[in-house]
Amino acid sequence: MSSEPIMIKLVLLGDQKVGKSCVVLRFVKDEFDPFKYPTIGATYLAQSVVLGNQQLVKFEIWDTAGQEKYRSLAPLYYHGASAALIVYDITSKESFDNAKWWVNEVQSKEGSHVVIALAGNKLDLSANRQVSTSEAQQYAQENKFIFFETSAKNDTNIKEIFKAIAEEVPHRQIPTQNQGVVLQEDTNTERKKKCACNLL
C-alpha cells in the first residue's frame, strides 16, 4: 500500500428527495434510513477505499441540501472539489433535467478537470421509472461522465460508483501534500503569475 493516501474532496449535488443523503449514508455507514430529515446547508462525512493497487483513497464528502433556498450556498462546498457526484431520481424526469443543470454549474465554475459522476438513484423503484437507462447512459457517455444506476435501499452500485470516482481522479490530477489534487506543478515564480493553480 502506498504510504501517501490520495485525498479527494467530493460534493454531492442534486434535487431534494433524490436520495443524496441515503447514498452517502450507505457508503459511509452501510445504513439506510428512509425517514432521514432533509439536509440543511451541508453535512460533512468521511470514508476511505483501497484500490486494486493497494492505494488508499480518502474521501472528504460534502452532502449538500437539495432545497431551492439553499442552492446559492452550493458553490461554497463544491469550490476546490476533485469530484462531484450528481444524483437524480430515476422516477423523476425533472430531477434528471436538474442534474444536467448541476453539471453545467460545476463545470462552468470549477472547470472540466472535476470528475463528474452521475447516479440514477432509487433503482428499487424501477417500475415507476421516468428516466430510461439508455437516455442517462448516452448523456454520460457523450460527456465522459461516470454513470451508475443505484439503490441506497438495496445497496446497489453504491460502493462501485465511489470506487470508480476514486480510480478516475488520479488520472485527471496530480496529488499534492496540501491539497488533494492540482492540475500541474509550477515553479514558485510561475505560481505568482498563475492564480488558477491555487484551488483552495
Backbone hydrogen bonds, N-H to C=O, Kabsch-Sander energy under -0.5 kcal/mol:
donor,donor_aa,acceptor,acceptor_aa,energy
6,I,56,L,-2.5
7,M,5,P,-0.5
8,I,58,K,-2.9
10,L,8,I,-0.7
10,L,60,E,-2.8
11,V,83,A,-1.8
12,L,62,W,-3.0
13,L,85,L,-2.1
16,Q,66,G,-0.8
18,V,15,D,-1.1
23,V,19,G,-2.3
24,V,20,K,-2.2
25,L,21,S,-2.3
26,R,22,C,-2.0
27,F,23,V,-1.9
28,V,24,V,-2.8
29,K,25,L,-2.4
30,D,25,L,-0.6
30,D,26,R,-1.0
31,E,25,L,-1.0
36,K,33,D,-1.5
41,G,39,T,-0.6
42,A,40,I,-1.3
43,T,63,D,-2.3
45,L,61,I,-2.4
47,Q,59,F,-1.5
49,V,57,V,-2.5
51,L,49,V,-0.5
51,L,55,Q,-2.7
54,Q,51,L,-2.1
57,V,49,V,-3.0
58,K,6,I,-3.0
59,F,47,Q,-3.5
59,F,57,V,-0.6
60,E,8,I,-3.1
61,I,45,L,-3.0
61,I,59,F,-0.6
62,W,10,L,-2.8
63,D,43,T,-3.1
63,D,61,I,-0.6
64,T,12,L,-1.4
64,T,62,W,-0.8
65,A,41,G,-2.2
70,Y,67,Q,-1.5
71,R,68,E,-1.5
73,L,70,Y,-1.7
74,A,70,Y,-0.5
74,A,71,R,-1.3
76,L,73,L,-1.5
77,Y,73,L,-0.6
77,Y,74,A,-1.7
78,Y,74,A,-2.1
79,H,75,P,-1.3
81,A,78,Y,-2.0
82,S,9,K,-2.2
83,A,9,K,-1.7
84,A,115,V,-2.8
85,L,11,V,-2.5
86,I,84,A,-0.7
86,I,117,A,-3.0
87,V,13,L,-2.8
87,V,85,L,-0.6
88,Y,119,A,-2.6
90,I,88,Y,-0.6
90,I,121,N,-2.3
92,S,89,D,-2.4
96,F,92,S,-1.2
97,D,93,K,-2.3
98,N,94,E,-2.4
99,A,95,S,-1.4
100,K,96,F,-1.4
101,W,97,D,-1.2
102,W,98,N,-2.0
103,V,99,A,-2.1
104,N,100,K,-2.2
105,E,101,W,-2.2
106,V,102,W,-2.6
107,Q,103,V,-2.5
108,S,104,N,-2.3
109,K,105,E,-1.6
110,E,106,V,-3.3
111,G,106,V,-0.6
111,G,107,Q,-1.3
114,V,111,G,-1.1
115,V,82,S,-2.4
117,A,84,A,-2.7
117,A,115,V,-0.5
118,L,146,I,-3.3
119,A,86,I,-2.5
119,A,117,A,-0.5
120,G,118,L,-0.5
120,G,148,F,-2.3
121,N,88,Y,-3.0
121,N,119,A,-1.1
123,L,150,T,-2.5
125,L,122,K,-2.1
126,S,123,L,-1.3
128,N,125,L,-2.2
129,R,126,S,-1.6
130,Q,90,I,-3.4
131,V,90,I,-2.0
132,S,130,Q,-0.5
136,A,132,S,-1.9
137,Q,133,T,-2.8
138,Q,134,S,-2.4
139,Y,135,E,-2.0
140,A,136,A,-2.4
141,Q,137,Q,-2.7
142,E,138,Q,-2.5
143,N,139,Y,-1.2
144,K,140,A,-0.6
144,K,141,Q,-0.8
145,F,140,A,-2.9
146,I,116,I,-2.3
148,F,118,L,-2.0
150,T,120,G,-2.2
151,S,156,T,-1.7
155,D,151,S,-0.8
156,T,151,S,-2.4
157,N,155,D,-0.6
161,I,157,N,-1.4
162,F,158,I,-1.6
163,K,159,K,-2.4
164,A,160,E,-2.3
165,I,161,I,-1.8
166,A,162,F,-2.5
167,E,163,K,-2.0
168,E,164,A,-1.6
169,V,165,I,-2.4
171,H,168,E,-1.2
172,R,168,E,-0.9
172,R,169,V,-1.3
173,Q,169,V,-1.8
174,I,182,V,-3.0
176,T,179,Q,-1.3
182,V,174,I,-1.4
191,R,187,T,-2.2
192,K,188,N,-1.4
193,K,189,T,-0.9
193,K,190,E,-0.6
194,K,190,E,-1.8
195,C,193,K,-0.7
197,C,194,K,-1.3
198,N,195,C,-1.7
199,L,197,C,-1.0
